[in-house]
Structures are given as C-alpha cells and as structure tokens.
Amino acid sequence: MGKSNKDDLTKLGHKINQLKKRILRTKISGKLEKVEFRKMRINKIKKHIQEIISKKKKK
C-alpha cells in the first residue's frame, strides 16, 4: 500500500465508501462475481488503516 501520510486516512475511508456503493449497485443489478473481491479489498484497506492508527499511537 505504500507510505502513509496524514491525509491517507481520509483517502482510504473514501475508497471504502466507494467500494461499498459498488457492492450495493452490483447486488441490485445481479452481477455478483466481483462482490467478494470488493469485500476483500475493503478488509485490506481497513487493516491498513489500523496499522496507520497504531503507528501514530506509538509515537
């Protein structure tokens, strides 16, 4: 995921929201083949956010 900056958290949160919206739209349209991949991406981004927060707490 690369280096972490202060504004990374807002960008990552925005990306999670985008993926959630895409999941909702695909469930409505019935094309479910990419839903699992998007859920996996959301989990990966959440783990990255937790790492950033824990690094900031240590400092």
HELIX and SHEET records of a PDB file:
HELIX    1   1 ASP A    8  SER A   29  1                                  22    
HELIX    2   2 VAL A   35  LYS A   58  1                                  24    
END                                                                             
